Amino acid sequence: MTAFETGNIKTFGDVDQRSYEQLLRCAEKADYAVLCADHHPGYSQPIGGAVAYQNHISPSGVGYDIGCGNKAAKTSLRVDEVDVPRAMDEIARRISFGVGLANEERVDHPVLDRIARADFAPQRKLLSLARDQLGTVGGGNHYVDLFSDEDGTLWVGVHFGSRGFGHKTATGFLALAHGKRFDARAGEGGMDSPPVLLDAGSELGRAYIGAMELAGEYAYAGRDWVVDRVLRILGTDAVEEVHNHHNFAWRERHFGRDYWIVRKGCTPAFPGQQGFVGGSMGDVSVILAGLDGDEARQALYSTVHGAGRVMSRTQAAGKRKWVRDRGTRRRVSVVVKPGAIDWNAVVSALRERGIELRGGGADEAPGVYKSLSDVLGHHAGSVRVKNTLTPVGVAMAGADTVDPYRD
């Protein structure tokens, strides 16, 4: 199936049928919807999707990792002035990657005071978790990378969101939407469930909007802290920064009306607005800027947030299970079904290309993703690439880490 428009839906690139059907369900009570070229199925609303609701807000649309996004910082250093292997060792040592980890460095930030006084009282109870995890990166497709631009200038780039604070906020509102307590199991259903919609003017809708915005502030604060810490490791400052959410909802004006634009895995790209979009660990990333025109307007001024997956994590890495080793009595992970990716070959190929890898696993290998350049080609009428960033260092959680907070 190729790109097409059907009524109020705009699509880019080759369309995945399941993702499109998810978007159709979301669009039943919406005026417009968009499927970007990096799309793939998500929970209820597809990743790479944007939906315009006049009077509704969608916790399932924003998703579990509220405020997940990217930040890039251009430095005054050239890549050939930096000991990249040593820098990556320090990044892996001083930044906390993985699930449920507390930051080893105590972080003090004004957003924690706002959480302590949150308008939505249940969020106040998440203060300890928020304090512990502020500045941690998590697992899945979340990363801290070093890049070289076209001129050999060094950039820092990160991708992660609101960690456990945002996840618990999301699941809490999904539970409330189903008539349960905030701290109860949401029972939200499967991946292809209808969207969870709240009247944006209702008490619960207004509470969600405020809680979402606070989780977004927390995500911004975490990315700011990690980028600042990497800049300290490098002994430099940022001369330019690009920072954006791609799991969020904003009140925006389109086609003469005000809407809640719910974006999941989808980068805002208004005319002139910059965004940082990452590829895979072996592909380029980009700094882009939005354009004006019919295509951009039909896209609700939205674009891709990454390259987009072409295979699931299980397809890539295979299935494993934990068993008790008879000799040591320790629990060990054994392969039940091999995956499609030869991880050792991937590591060797990245090393040959001069990419310093710390962590990672087969489920995040380059072969798991589309080409970012190909994906962006479908959006050529609505965004332009300002900088192309080639990875020289990649740090992620290890292969044995499963992250419930990824987008």
C-alpha positions as CSV (number, residue, x, y, z in Angstrom):
1,M,0.0,0.0,0.0
2,T,1.4,3.4,-0.9
3,A,0.8,6.9,0.5
4,F,-2.8,8.3,0.1
5,E,-5.3,10.6,1.6
6,T,-8.7,9.4,2.7
7,G,-11.0,12.2,3.9
8,N,-9.5,13.8,7.0
9,I,-6.4,11.5,7.1
10,K,-3.0,12.3,5.7
11,T,-0.4,9.6,5.3
12,F,3.2,9.5,4.3
13,G,5.3,6.7,2.9
14,D,4.3,3.1,2.6
15,V,1.3,2.5,5.0
16,D,1.3,-0.3,7.5
17,Q,-2.3,-1.6,7.6
18,R,-2.5,-2.2,11.3
19,S,-1.2,1.2,12.1
20,Y,-3.7,2.8,9.7
21,E,-6.5,0.9,11.3
22,Q,-5.4,2.2,14.7
23,L,-5.4,5.7,13.3
24,L,-8.9,5.2,11.8
25,R,-10.3,4.3,15.3
26,C,-8.7,7.4,16.8
27,A,-10.1,9.6,13.9
28,E,-13.7,8.6,14.6
29,K,-14.1,11.5,17.0
30,A,-11.4,13.7,15.5
31,D,-11.4,16.2,12.7
32,Y,-8.0,15.3,11.2
33,A,-5.3,12.7,11.6
34,V,-1.8,12.1,10.3
35,L,0.4,9.1,9.8
36,C,4.1,10.0,9.4
37,A,6.5,7.8,7.3
38,D,8.2,6.3,10.4
39,H,4.9,4.9,11.7
40,H,4.4,1.5,13.3
41,P,1.7,0.1,15.7
42,G,1.6,1.6,19.2
43,Y,-0.8,1.2,22.1
44,S,-4.2,2.4,20.7
45,Q,-2.7,5.3,18.7
46,P,0.1,4.4,16.3
47,I,3.6,5.6,16.9
48,G,4.2,8.3,14.2
49,G,0.6,9.5,14.5
50,A,-1.0,12.8,15.2
51,V,-4.7,13.3,15.9
52,A,-6.7,16.6,16.1
53,Y,-9.6,16.6,18.6
54,Q,-11.7,19.7,19.2
55,N,-12.9,18.9,22.7
56,H,-11.1,15.7,23.7
57,I,-7.7,14.9,25.2
58,S,-6.3,11.3,24.9
59,P,-4.1,9.7,27.6
60,S,-3.7,6.6,25.4
61,G,-2.7,8.8,22.5
62,V,0.0,10.6,24.4
63,G,1.0,7.2,25.7
64,Y,2.9,5.9,28.6
65,D,6.2,7.9,28.2
66,I,4.7,11.4,28.5
67,G,7.0,14.0,27.1
68,C,9.4,11.5,25.5
69,G,11.6,13.5,23.2
70,N,15.0,14.5,22.0
71,K,17.6,17.1,22.8
72,A,20.7,18.0,20.8
73,A,23.5,20.4,21.7
74,K,26.1,21.7,19.3
75,T,29.5,22.2,21.0
76,S,32.5,24.4,20.1
77,L,34.7,21.3,19.8
78,R,35.7,19.4,16.7
79,V,35.4,15.6,16.9
80,D,39.2,15.2,16.1
81,E,39.9,17.2,19.3
82,V,38.1,14.7,21.5
83,D,39.2,11.3,22.9
84,V,35.8,9.7,21.9
85,P,36.5,6.2,23.5
86,R,37.4,7.8,26.8
87,A,34.4,10.2,26.6
88,M,32.0,7.3,26.0
89,D,33.5,5.3,28.9
90,E,32.8,8.3,31.2
91,I,29.3,8.7,29.8
92,A,28.5,5.0,30.4
93,R,30.0,5.3,33.9
94,R,28.4,8.5,35.0
95,I,24.9,8.4,33.3
96,S,22.4,5.9,34.7
97,F,21.0,3.5,32.0
98,G,18.5,0.9,32.7
99,V,15.1,0.3,34.3
100,G,14.2,1.4,37.8
101,L,17.6,2.8,38.5
102,A,18.1,5.8,40.7
103,N,20.5,8.5,39.6
104,E,23.8,8.0,41.5
105,E,24.2,11.8,41.6
106,R,21.7,13.8,43.6
107,V,19.8,16.2,41.4
108,D,18.2,19.4,42.6
109,H,15.8,21.0,40.1
110,P,12.8,23.4,40.4
111,V,10.6,20.8,38.7
112,L,10.8,18.7,41.9
113,D,9.3,21.6,43.9
114,R,6.5,21.8,41.4
115,I,5.8,18.0,41.7
116,A,5.8,18.4,45.5
117,R,3.0,21.0,45.1
118,A,1.3,19.4,42.1
119,D,-2.3,20.5,41.5
120,F,-3.2,16.8,40.9
121,A,-2.6,15.4,44.4
122,P,-1.7,11.8,43.4
123,Q,1.3,13.1,41.5
124,R,2.7,14.5,44.8
125,K,3.0,10.9,46.0
126,L,5.4,10.3,43.1
127,L,7.9,12.9,44.3
128,S,10.4,10.3,45.7
129,L,10.4,8.3,42.5
130,A,10.7,11.5,40.4
131,R,13.7,12.7,42.5
132,D,15.5,9.4,42.3
133,Q,15.1,9.0,38.5
134,L,15.6,12.6,37.4
135,G,18.5,12.5,34.9
136,T,18.3,8.7,34.3
137,V,18.0,7.5,30.7
138,G,16.3,4.1,30.9
139,G,16.4,1.4,28.3
140,G,14.8,0.4,25.0
141,N,15.6,2.9,22.2
142,H,16.7,5.6,24.6
143,Y,20.3,6.8,24.2
144,V,23.1,9.3,24.8
145,D,25.1,9.8,21.6
146,L,28.0,11.8,20.3
147,F,27.8,13.0,16.6
148,S,29.9,14.7,14.0
149,D,28.2,17.2,11.7
150,E,29.2,18.0,8.1
151,D,32.0,20.3,9.3
152,G,33.4,17.8,11.9
153,T,31.8,19.7,14.8
154,L,30.9,17.6,17.8
155,W,27.2,17.4,18.9
156,V,25.6,15.7,21.9
157,G,22.2,14.0,21.4
158,V,19.8,12.3,23.9
159,H,16.5,10.6,23.6
160,F,14.3,9.7,26.6
161,G,11.2,10.8,28.5
162,S,9.6,11.2,31.9
163,R,10.7,7.8,33.2
164,G,8.6,6.2,36.0
165,F,7.0,9.6,37.0
166,G,5.4,9.9,33.6
167,H,4.6,6.2,33.3
168,K,2.7,6.1,36.6
169,T,0.9,9.3,35.7
170,A,-0.2,7.8,32.4
171,T,-1.3,4.5,33.9
172,G,-3.1,6.3,36.7
173,F,-5.2,8.4,34.4
174,L,-6.0,5.3,32.2
175,A,-7.3,3.7,35.4
176,L,-9.3,6.7,36.3
177,A,-10.8,6.8,32.8
178,H,-12.0,3.3,33.5
179,G,-13.6,4.2,36.8
180,K,-10.8,2.8,39.0
181,R,-8.5,4.4,41.5
182,F,-5.4,6.2,40.3
183,D,-3.1,3.6,41.8
184,A,-5.2,0.6,40.5
185,R,-4.3,-1.6,37.6
186,A,-5.7,0.3,34.5
187,G,-7.0,-2.8,32.6
188,E,-6.5,-0.7,29.5
189,G,-6.8,-3.6,27.0
190,G,-4.6,-4.7,24.1
191,M,-2.6,-2.8,21.5
192,D,-5.6,-2.3,19.2
193,S,-8.0,-0.9,21.9
194,P,-10.1,2.1,21.0
195,P,-8.6,5.4,22.2
196,V,-9.2,6.5,25.7
197,L,-10.7,10.0,25.4
198,L,-11.5,12.5,28.1
199,D,-13.6,15.6,27.7
200,A,-10.9,18.3,27.8
201,G,-13.3,20.6,29.7
202,S,-14.2,18.1,32.4
203,E,-12.6,17.9,35.8
204,L,-10.7,14.7,34.9
205,G,-9.7,16.1,31.5
206,R,-8.4,19.3,33.0
207,A,-6.5,17.3,35.7
208,Y,-4.9,15.1,33.0
209,I,-3.8,18.2,31.0
210,G,-2.1,19.7,34.0
211,A,-0.5,16.4,35.0
212,M,0.7,15.8,31.4
213,E,2.3,19.2,31.3
214,L,4.1,18.6,34.6
215,A,5.4,15.3,33.3
216,G,6.5,17.1,30.2
217,E,8.5,19.6,32.4
218,Y,10.0,16.7,34.2
219,A,11.1,15.1,30.9
220,Y,12.7,18.4,29.7
221,A,14.5,18.7,33.0
222,G,15.9,15.2,32.8
223,R,17.2,15.8,29.2
224,D,18.7,19.1,30.2
225,W,20.5,17.5,33.1
226,V,22.0,14.6,31.1
227,V,23.1,16.9,28.2
228,D,24.7,19.3,30.8
229,R,26.5,16.3,32.4
230,V,27.9,15.1,29.1
231,L,29.1,18.6,28.2
232,R,30.9,18.7,31.6
233,I,32.5,15.3,30.7
234,L,33.7,16.9,27.4
235,G,34.8,20.1,29.1
236,T,32.8,22.3,26.8
237,D,29.5,24.3,26.6
238,A,26.6,24.3,24.1
239,V,26.7,26.9,21.4
240,E,23.3,25.8,20.1
241,E,20.5,23.6,21.4
242,V,17.4,21.9,19.9
243,H,14.9,20.4,22.3
244,N,11.5,18.8,21.5
245,H,8.9,16.4,22.8
246,H,7.3,13.9,20.5
247,N,4.8,12.2,22.9
248,F,2.6,15.1,24.0
249,A,-0.5,17.1,23.3
250,W,-0.7,20.8,22.6
251,R,-3.6,23.2,22.0
252,E,-3.0,24.5,18.5
253,R,-4.9,26.3,15.7
254,H,-5.3,24.5,12.4
255,F,-7.7,25.3,9.5
256,G,-9.3,28.1,11.4
257,R,-10.1,26.1,14.6
258,D,-8.5,25.3,17.9
259,Y,-7.6,21.7,18.5
260,W,-5.9,19.4,21.0
261,I,-3.2,17.9,18.7
262,V,-2.2,14.5,20.3
263,R,1.2,13.4,18.9
264,K,2.7,10.0,19.6
265,G,6.2,9.5,18.3
266,C,5.6,12.6,16.2
267,T,7.7,15.8,16.1
268,P,6.1,19.3,15.9
269,A,7.4,21.1,12.8
270,F,5.8,24.5,12.4
271,P,7.4,26.8,9.9
272,G,10.9,27.5,11.1
273,Q,10.6,25.3,14.2
274,Q,13.7,23.1,14.7
275,G,13.6,19.5,15.7
276,F,16.2,16.8,16.5
277,V,15.3,13.5,14.9
278,G,17.5,10.4,15.6
279,G,18.2,7.4,13.3
280,S,19.5,4.1,14.5
281,M,22.8,3.5,16.2
282,G,24.4,3.1,12.8
283,D,22.5,5.7,10.8
284,V,22.6,9.5,10.6
285,S,20.4,11.7,12.7
286,V,19.3,15.2,11.7
287,I,18.5,18.7,12.8
288,L,15.5,19.7,10.7
289,A,13.2,22.7,10.4
290,G,9.5,22.9,9.5
291,L,8.3,24.5,6.2
292,D,5.0,26.0,5.3
293,G,2.7,24.9,2.5
294,D,-0.2,22.6,1.7
295,E,1.6,19.4,2.7
296,A,2.8,20.9,6.0
297,R,-0.7,22.1,6.9
298,Q,-2.2,18.7,6.0
299,A,0.4,17.1,8.3
300,L,-0.8,19.4,11.1
301,Y,2.8,20.7,11.1
302,S,4.1,17.3,12.3
303,T,6.9,15.1,11.2
304,V,8.8,11.9,12.1
305,H,10.5,11.3,15.4
306,G,12.9,8.7,14.1
307,A,13.5,6.2,11.4
308,G,10.7,3.7,12.3
309,R,11.0,0.0,13.1
310,V,10.8,-2.7,10.5
311,M,10.8,-5.6,12.9
312,S,9.7,-6.2,16.5
313,R,12.1,-6.5,19.4
314,T,11.4,-10.3,19.6
315,Q,11.9,-10.8,15.9
316,A,15.3,-9.0,16.1
317,A,16.6,-10.5,19.4
318,G,14.7,-13.7,19.6
319,K,13.1,-15.2,22.8
320,R,14.9,-15.9,26.0
321,K,13.9,-17.3,29.3
322,W,15.5,-17.3,32.8
323,V,16.5,-20.7,34.2
324,R,18.4,-21.8,37.3
325,D,21.9,-23.0,36.5
326,R,22.4,-26.4,38.2
327,G,26.0,-25.9,39.0
328,T,26.0,-22.3,40.4
329,R,22.3,-22.2,41.3
330,R,22.2,-18.7,39.7
331,R,19.5,-17.6,37.3
332,V,20.8,-17.3,33.8
333,S,19.2,-16.3,30.5
334,V,19.0,-18.8,27.8
335,V,17.9,-18.5,24.1
336,V,14.6,-20.2,23.4
337,K,14.3,-18.9,19.8
338,P,17.1,-17.2,18.0
339,G,16.4,-13.7,16.5
340,A,17.1,-12.4,13.0
341,I,20.0,-10.1,14.1
342,D,23.5,-11.4,14.5
343,W,24.5,-9.0,17.3
344,N,28.2,-9.9,17.3
345,A,28.3,-9.0,13.6
346,V,26.6,-5.7,14.3
347,V,29.1,-4.8,16.9
348,S,32.0,-5.6,14.6
349,A,30.5,-3.6,11.8
350,L,30.0,-0.5,14.0
351,R,33.6,-0.9,15.3
352,E,34.9,-0.9,11.8
353,R,33.1,2.3,11.1
354,G,34.6,3.9,14.1
355,I,31.5,4.1,16.2
356,E,32.2,3.6,19.9
357,L,29.3,1.5,21.3
358,R,28.5,1.2,25.0
359,G,25.6,-1.1,25.7
360,G,22.9,-1.8,23.2
361,G,21.4,-5.0,21.9
362,A,20.0,-6.8,18.9
363,D,16.6,-5.2,19.3
364,E,18.2,-1.8,18.6
365,A,20.5,-2.9,15.8
366,P,20.6,-0.8,12.6
367,G,18.8,-3.5,10.6
368,V,15.8,-3.2,12.9
369,Y,15.1,0.3,11.5
370,K,14.3,2.0,8.2
371,S,16.7,4.4,6.7
372,L,16.1,7.8,8.1
373,S,17.0,9.5,4.8
374,D,14.4,7.4,3.0
375,V,11.8,8.2,5.7
376,L,12.5,11.9,5.5
377,G,12.2,11.8,1.7
378,H,8.5,11.3,2.1
379,H,8.3,14.5,4.1
380,A,10.4,16.7,1.8
381,G,7.5,19.1,1.2
382,S,7.1,19.9,4.9
383,V,10.5,19.8,6.5
384,R,14.1,20.6,5.4
385,V,17.3,19.1,6.9
386,K,19.6,21.7,8.4
387,N,22.3,19.4,9.7
388,T,23.2,15.8,9.1
389,L,24.8,14.2,12.2
390,T,26.9,11.0,11.9
391,P,27.3,8.9,15.1
392,V,30.7,8.5,16.6
393,G,29.6,7.3,20.0
394,V,26.5,5.5,21.2
395,A,25.5,4.7,24.8
396,M,22.4,2.7,25.7
397,A,21.2,0.2,28.3
398,G,22.5,-3.3,27.8
399,A,20.7,-6.1,25.9
400,D,19.3,-7.6,29.1
401,T,17.4,-4.5,30.0
402,V,13.6,-4.3,29.3
403,D,12.2,-0.8,29.7
404,P,8.5,-0.3,30.4
405,Y,9.0,3.5,30.1
406,R,10.0,3.6,26.4
407,D,7.6,5.1,23.9
